[in-house]
Amino acid sequence: MTSGPLANIATLIDSKSKRYSSYDPTGGNRDCIQIPIGETVTLADIPGAGIIKHIWVTISSKDPHHRRNLVLRMFWDGQDHPSVESPIGDFFGQGWGLKYNFISLPLAAAPKDGNALVCYFPMPYGDGAKVTLENQGTEEVEALYFYIDTEVHESIPENQGRFHAWYNQELTQPESETGDEENEWELLGPFAKNPSATNNYLFCQAEGKGHFVGVNYYVNCPSPIWYGEGDDMFLIDGEPWPGSAHGTGTEDYFNQSWCPAELYQHPYFGTARVPGLQNDSPSCGWLGRTHLYRFHLEDPIRFSKSLFASIEHGHANCLTLELASVAYWYQRLPSPEFPLLASPAERLPRPEISVVDLHRQRNAWRKSKGGGKLWGNEL
């Protein structure tokens, strides 16, 4: 038996291929649709049983934050609440409403300049599927081009879970036993301990039988300090801490090591954006916006009743970070409703702290010390 993405490519099956797209039905070249402000459009309303095999989208809008303001939703088998709900950019691996190239096996943002959003996650359905896009932004979408490619089947096997994706965000704060000090790397004293997942940043909270297949993780760090001493924690089927799958640090979970700050894009994991490499300001430690991703395509995290997946924001949750994520998993229906999606104003990305901000902070520190010949490492 062979395995891998090409293992079954030669297998002939009884199915029919069908595409839903934005093509011009007149035969002209206006192969796109518009989405007015505040409106929701249905990209595909699919009857019967089948599998969505491929999605491609590109967007033209004057809204500078349209990738955060356009909300993608997917519904399976007539369930009245979505199994997928996320800003479209974050879903496809584009944080903070930005555009940059991103390469992985199930998701990609392709040239030109990350404008082509691509998904290869298979999405089975037994009794209908619906894909919608809501414009919660400040400008109309002038042109949305899309393909949604499906296979039509008579039925789907009972063991096929339904695809889920959930967006979350949080501005964290220090919440360790040492109080509100940002005590990373023991710079301010001994490390606190965190024998709990209570204050962690939440990736995924699922109920039912399924398996977790990955996450896009977006970190905006307001300090040059390393943001990634936080452990990943997966509590399965209601088990207590430390759980069945407890990690040792952020870069370790994302299959990297020793506080990296470099681009690396493997089909299953990597760092798709690094501060200072894709903007005009020089790199300054880990200050700014980093995009990490990890897909469990060979090692899904399986659960029978529930999953609580989280990660510390700094060791023992000691850091203020602007975090956002999209988690991906499969499970049986029915699935619970997601928490209320953050509003467009709440989803507006916070600015990166710049070298100018750091210099102003240095000036304030110098004044607090009385000025003079201060280098910067004085306590």
C-alpha positions as semicolon CSV with decimal commas, in nm:
position;residue;x (nm);y (nm);z (nm)
1;M;0,000;0,000;0,000
2;T;0,128;0,345;-0,089
3;S;0,041;0,671;0,079
4;G;0,075;1,040;0,011
5;P;-0,104;1,298;-0,200
6;L;-0,060;1,102;-0,526
7;A;-0,137;0,756;-0,385
8;N;-0,486;0,729;-0,535
9;I;-0,447;0,945;-0,845
10;A;-0,476;0,645;-1,081
11;T;-0,783;0,496;-0,911
12;L;-1,098;0,518;-1,126
13;I;-1,415;0,594;-0,932
14;D;-1,780;0,646;-1,016
15;S;-1,818;1,021;-0,990
16;K;-1,877;1,335;-1,194
17;S;-1,683;1,659;-1,176
18;K;-1,865;1,991;-1,149
19;R;-1,744;2,349;-1,114
20;Y;-1,912;2,653;-0,960
21;S;-1,739;2,971;-1,077
22;S;-1,779;3,340;-1,149
23;Y;-1,771;3,292;-1,526
24;D;-1,964;3,536;-1,749
25;P;-2,282;3,349;-1,856
26;T;-2,314;3,572;-2,164
27;G;-1,989;3,436;-2,306
28;G;-1,815;3,768;-2,245
29;N;-1,509;3,835;-2,036
30;R;-1,675;3,985;-1,727
31;D;-1,587;3,669;-1,531
32;C;-1,645;3,809;-1,184
33;I;-1,914;3,920;-0,941
34;Q;-1,951;4,225;-0,718
35;I;-2,041;4,229;-0,346
36;P;-2,199;4,553;-0,218
37;I;-2,125;4,674;0,134
38;G;-2,322;4,475;0,392
39;E;-2,438;4,203;0,154
40;T;-2,380;3,827;0,151
41;V;-2,344;3,635;-0,174
42;T;-2,376;3,261;-0,222
43;L;-2,078;3,133;-0,419
44;A;-2,212;2,777;-0,439
45;D;-2,535;2,609;-0,332
46;I;-2,468;2,243;-0,402
47;P;-2,734;1,967;-0,385
48;G;-2,687;1,604;-0,295
49;A;-2,366;1,431;-0,192
50;G;-2,011;1,506;-0,297
51;I;-1,675;1,653;-0,206
52;I;-1,540;2,002;-0,264
53;K;-1,189;1,932;-0,391
54;H;-1,047;2,273;-0,479
55;I;-1,117;2,644;-0,423
56;W;-0,948;2,940;-0,592
57;V;-1,035;3,306;-0,523
58;T;-0,896;3,646;-0,612
59;I;-1,041;3,980;-0,507
60;S;-1,032;4,345;-0,612
61;S;-1,152;4,598;-0,355
62;K;-1,054;4,949;-0,249
63;D;-1,105;4,848;0,115
64;P;-0,748;4,816;0,250
65;H;-0,869;4,560;0,504
66;H;-1,100;4,360;0,277
67;R;-0,921;4,034;0,360
68;R;-1,026;4,081;0,724
69;N;-1,366;4,229;0,638
70;L;-1,488;3,958;0,399
71;V;-1,625;3,666;0,602
72;L;-1,617;3,318;0,447
73;R;-1,876;3,064;0,567
74;M;-1,949;2,705;0,471
75;F;-2,250;2,491;0,564
76;W;-2,285;2,113;0,533
77;D;-2,589;1,885;0,515
78;G;-2,847;2,152;0,593
79;Q;-2,701;2,252;0,930
80;D;-2,830;2,605;0,992
81;H;-2,506;2,741;1,140
82;P;-2,170;2,735;0,963
83;S;-1,896;2,477;1,005
84;V;-1,649;2,727;0,857
85;E;-1,645;3,093;0,965
86;S;-1,339;3,308;0,912
87;P;-1,216;3,628;0,750
88;I;-1,119;3,515;0,403
89;G;-0,755;3,621;0,424
90;D;-0,686;3,446;0,752
91;F;-0,857;3,127;0,628
92;F;-0,623;3,103;0,328
93;G;-0,308;3,188;0,524
94;Q;-0,291;3,567;0,499
95;G;-0,271;3,748;0,833
96;W;-0,371;4,102;0,926
97;G;-0,545;4,162;0,591
98;L;-0,205;4,158;0,416
99;K;-0,094;4,003;0,088
100;Y;0,217;3,784;0,065
101;N;0,308;3,456;-0,099
102;F;0,237;3,147;0,112
103;I;0,306;2,783;0,030
104;S;0,166;2,473;0,198
105;L;0,005;2,152;0,080
106;P;-0,359;2,227;0,171
107;L;-0,355;2,609;0,144
108;A;-0,164;2,869;-0,055
109;A;-0,152;3,235;-0,152
110;A;0,001;3,247;-0,499
111;P;0,140;3,514;-0,729
112;K;0,087;3,784;-0,811
113;D;0,197;3,893;-0,462
114;G;-0,029;3,650;-0,278
115;N;-0,342;3,768;-0,459
116;A;-0,452;3,416;-0,559
117;L;-0,606;3,229;-0,264
118;V;-0,607;2,850;-0,300
119;C;-0,747;2,561;-0,093
120;Y;-0,707;2,185;-0,145
121;F;-0,866;2,064;0,179
122;P;-1,126;1,800;0,076
123;M;-1,471;1,893;0,206
124;P;-1,725;1,608;0,193
125;Y;-2,100;1,655;0,231
126;G;-2,384;1,405;0,230
127;D;-2,692;1,621;0,176
128;G;-2,597;1,956;0,028
129;A;-2,333;2,223;0,080
130;K;-2,337;2,601;0,071
131;V;-2,046;2,849;0,049
132;T;-2,111;3,218;0,118
133;L;-1,910;3,539;0,147
134;E;-2,026;3,843;0,345
135;N;-1,888;4,193;0,288
136;Q;-1,856;4,354;0,632
137;G;-1,615;4,615;0,496
138;T;-1,616;4,980;0,405
139;E;-1,611;4,944;0,025
140;E;-1,785;4,723;-0,226
141;V;-1,598;4,431;-0,374
142;E;-1,552;4,546;-0,730
143;A;-1,449;4,208;-0,865
144;L;-1,449;3,863;-0,708
145;Y;-1,325;3,577;-0,926
146;F;-1,363;3,221;-0,798
147;Y;-1,361;2,849;-0,875
148;I;-1,518;2,587;-0,649
149;D;-1,449;2,241;-0,794
150;T;-1,649;1,944;-0,668
151;E;-1,699;1,573;-0,720
152;V;-2,060;1,452;-0,733
153;H;-2,125;1,119;-0,558
154;E;-2,433;0,911;-0,490
155;S;-2,341;0,900;-0,122
156;I;-2,054;0,966;0,117
157;P;-1,919;0,696;0,353
158;E;-2,031;0,722;0,715
159;N;-1,671;0,763;0,833
160;Q;-1,620;1,091;0,644
161;G;-1,603;1,385;0,882
162;R;-1,719;1,731;0,784
163;F;-1,460;2,005;0,739
164;H;-1,451;2,280;1,003
165;A;-1,249;2,600;1,032
166;W;-1,273;2,860;1,309
167;Y;-1,113;3,203;1,342
168;N;-1,018;3,336;1,682
169;Q;-0,829;3,644;1,802
170;E;-0,716;3,790;2,132
171;L;-0,506;4,073;2,266
172;T;-0,341;3,884;2,550
173;Q;-0,204;4,020;2,875
174;P;0,040;3,881;3,133
175;E;-0,158;3,639;3,348
176;S;0,104;3,438;3,535
177;E;0,156;3,386;3,907
178;T;0,415;3,666;3,899
179;G;0,141;3,920;3,820
180;D;0,145;4,150;3,521
181;E;0,521;4,144;3,458
182;E;0,629;4,038;3,109
183;N;0,890;3,807;3,254
184;E;1,017;3,628;2,945
185;W;1,355;3,450;2,953
186;E;1,361;3,511;3,333
187;L;1,476;3,869;3,272
188;L;1,275;3,995;3,568
189;G;1,313;3,699;3,803
190;P;1,256;3,323;3,818
191;F;1,004;3,177;3,574
192;A;0,650;3,123;3,695
193;K;0,487;2,783;3,662
194;N;0,167;2,716;3,470
195;P;0,009;2,381;3,559
196;S;-0,307;2,470;3,365
197;A;-0,447;2,562;3,025
198;T;-0,689;2,817;3,172
199;N;-0,522;3,138;3,051
200;N;-0,379;3,000;2,728
201;Y;-0,466;3,134;2,385
202;L;-0,738;2,912;2,235
203;F;-0,688;2,749;1,893
204;C;-0,982;2,513;1,885
205;Q;-1,268;2,397;2,108
206;A;-1,463;2,117;1,942
207;E;-1,737;1,883;2,060
208;G;-1,809;1,550;1,893
209;K;-1,594;1,287;1,722
210;G;-1,325;1,408;1,486
211;H;-0,962;1,495;1,430
212;F;-0,765;1,819;1,429
213;V;-0,561;1,880;1,112
214;G;-0,385;2,211;1,165
215;V;-0,367;2,582;1,234
216;N;-0,253;2,912;1,086
217;Y;-0,114;3,121;1,372
218;Y;-0,060;3,497;1,342
219;V;0,153;3,673;1,606
220;N;0,201;4,050;1,636
221;C;0,467;4,101;1,904
222;P;0,504;4,455;2,049
223;S;0,848;4,377;2,192
224;P;1,180;4,260;2,046
225;I;1,174;3,971;2,297
226;W;1,112;3,616;2,173
227;Y;0,737;3,550;2,179
228;G;0,751;3,173;2,157
229;E;0,831;3,014;2,494
230;G;0,466;2,912;2,523
231;D;0,379;2,541;2,523
232;D;0,106;2,393;2,305
233;M;-0,153;2,185;2,491
234;F;-0,416;1,948;2,353
235;L;-0,673;1,823;2,604
236;I;-0,869;1,534;2,454
237;D;-1,217;1,413;2,553
238;G;-1,239;1,626;2,866
239;E;-0,917;1,501;3,023
240;P;-0,741;1,717;3,285
241;W;-0,414;1,903;3,235
242;P;-0,147;1,816;3,115
243;G;-0,342;1,608;2,866
244;S;-0,248;1,352;2,604
245;A;-0,046;1,586;2,380
246;H;0,157;1,850;2,567
247;G;0,435;2,037;2,389
248;T;0,756;2,214;2,486
249;G;0,745;2,552;2,310
250;T;0,594;2,745;2,023
251;E;0,869;2,687;1,768
252;D;0,879;2,320;1,870
253;Y;0,509;2,276;1,790
254;F;0,565;2,441;1,451
255;N;0,852;2,194;1,381
256;Q;1,127;2,455;1,416
257;S;1,391;2,533;1,679
258;W;1,592;2,791;1,869
259;C;1,377;3,103;1,828
260;P;1,381;3,132;1,448
261;A;1,324;3,456;1,257
262;E;1,355;3,340;0,897
263;L;1,122;3,238;0,618
264;Y;1,074;2,864;0,576
265;Q;0,783;2,702;0,392
266;H;0,744;2,324;0,406
267;P;0,426;2,161;0,271
268;Y;0,321;2,075;0,628
269;F;0,471;2,354;0,843
270;G;0,670;2,673;0,837
271;T;0,703;3,048;0,880
272;A;0,540;3,235;0,594
273;R;0,601;3,588;0,722
274;V;0,879;3,733;0,936
275;P;0,906;4,092;1,066
276;G;1,154;4,308;0,880
277;L;1,179;4,085;0,576
278;Q;0,863;4,198;0,399
279;N;0,842;4,563;0,495
280;D;1,062;4,871;0,474
281;S;1,191;4,874;0,832
282;P;1,487;4,664;0,946
283;S;1,438;4,354;1,156
284;C;1,448;4,421;1,529
285;G;1,445;4,092;1,714
286;W;1,099;3,934;1,697
287;L;0,922;4,270;1,698
288;G;0,622;4,274;1,465
289;R;0,411;4,028;1,266
290;T;0,499;3,661;1,224
291;H;0,286;3,396;1,049
292;L;0,342;3,035;1,154
293;Y;0,156;2,730;1,028
294;R;0,136;2,359;1,112
295;F;-0,078;2,098;0,936
296;H;-0,130;1,755;1,091
297;L;-0,180;1,578;0,760
298;E;0,024;1,272;0,864
299;D;-0,041;1,298;1,239
300;P;-0,397;1,422;1,303
301;I;-0,494;1,471;1,666
302;R;-0,796;1,245;1,713
303;F;-1,075;1,290;1,965
304;S;-1,394;1,097;2,039
305;K;-1,590;1,350;2,246
306;S;-1,412;1,685;2,255
307;L;-1,092;1,877;2,198
308;F;-0,949;2,181;2,375
309;A;-0,639;2,300;2,185
310;S;-0,444;2,598;2,315
311;I;-0,100;2,755;2,348
312;E;0,066;2,979;2,607
313;H;0,139;3,341;2,510
314;G;0,495;3,345;2,634
315;H;0,609;3,110;2,909
316;A;0,332;3,077;3,167
317;N;0,128;3,332;2,966
318;C;0,355;3,624;3,053
319;L;0,333;3,830;2,731
320;T;0,108;4,087;2,571
321;L;0,059;3,970;2,212
322;E;-0,193;4,037;1,937
323;L;-0,284;3,683;1,833
324;A;-0,515;3,548;1,566
325;S;-0,557;3,198;1,428
326;V;-0,763;2,972;1,207
327;A;-0,790;2,610;1,320
328;Y;-0,891;2,331;1,081
329;W;-1,050;1,998;1,174
330;Y;-1,296;1,730;1,065
331;Q;-1,582;1,601;1,275
332;R;-1,924;1,445;1,268
333;L;-2,233;1,663;1,258
334;P;-2,412;1,816;1,434
335;S;-2,143;2,049;1,560
336;P;-2,201;2,334;1,809
337;E;-2,233;2,694;1,697
338;F;-1,914;2,899;1,705
339;P;-1,879;3,191;1,947
340;L;-1,985;3,526;1,802
341;L;-1,732;3,646;1,546
342;A;-1,543;3,961;1,646
343;S;-1,678;4,274;1,478
344;P;-1,495;4,439;1,185
345;A;-1,373;4,715;1,419
346;E;-1,239;4,456;1,663
347;R;-1,072;4,266;1,377
348;L;-0,886;4,576;1,259
349;P;-0,518;4,485;1,298
350;R;-0,313;4,673;1,552
351;P;-0,011;4,853;1,402
352;E;0,334;4,706;1,431
353;I;0,555;4,872;1,689
354;S;0,822;5,056;1,492
355;V;1,182;5,158;1,556
356;V;1,046;5,511;1,608
357;D;0,819;5,384;1,888
358;L;1,115;5,207;2,048
359;H;1,327;5,522;2,031
360;R;1,051;5,723;2,200
361;Q;1,030;5,457;2,470
362;R;1,408;5,485;2,514
363;N;1,377;5,862;2,548
364;A;1,110;5,824;2,816
365;W;1,330;5,571;2,999
366;R;1,631;5,805;2,985
367;K;1,425;6,087;3,134
368;S;1,303;5,855;3,411
369;K;1,669;5,784;3,495
370;G;1,767;6,149;3,499
371;G;1,941;6,154;3,163
372;G;2,315;6,166;3,107
373;K;2,542;5,894;2,970
374;L;2,290;5,609;2,968
375;W;2,358;5,322;2,731
376;G;2,037;5,123;2,772
377;N;2,122;4,820;2,983
378;E;2,120;5,007;3,315
379;L;1,859;4,883;3,561
